[in-house]
Amino acid sequence: MLGIPSQAILGLAVPAGIIIALSGVLGMILGLSRLASSASLSLISLLVWGKIATNILKTPPPDTALLLSQFVATIFLMEASRVVLSYDEEYRELNGRDDNFSNIASLELVGWLRGQLRGQAKLGVSTLALSMVLLVIGGFSGVSISQVYFSAALVLLFVGALLFLLIHRREPEG
């Protein structure tokens, strides 16, 4: 939030950041996935708007690697919150039951949570690594706006990696 030009959000970066953080935390505590997802989407939208506003206002741009890492981290946290909320919902159904089936299901649910978070962490790190590699390749090859096809291929690779990160998740089995 602090990397966004202050003119782009009327000098309200700190209050906007506090509101987004509080709504995300509140959504996670209360189990309201829409509120938590809305906070994440608001943060992504502000990151993108910050990049656009930097170009429009002609202010010094933030480091591209920093922007990419913020973007990937936000997507990872958004997906991790969905997994945790799914886990909480399923765990609430098992809470209070003390039979063998419920105990086994509870252990399997914990294993599912660990597997999902581990898989998302691997995908997040690989997406970040891929985007950094593409950034370095773009820097060494001197990609300019006039090289539309090469620029488009790099963007499509990055978008494909992000879509894979977003789509690759499973719900716990019943």
Disulfide bonds with the S-S distance in Angstrom:
none
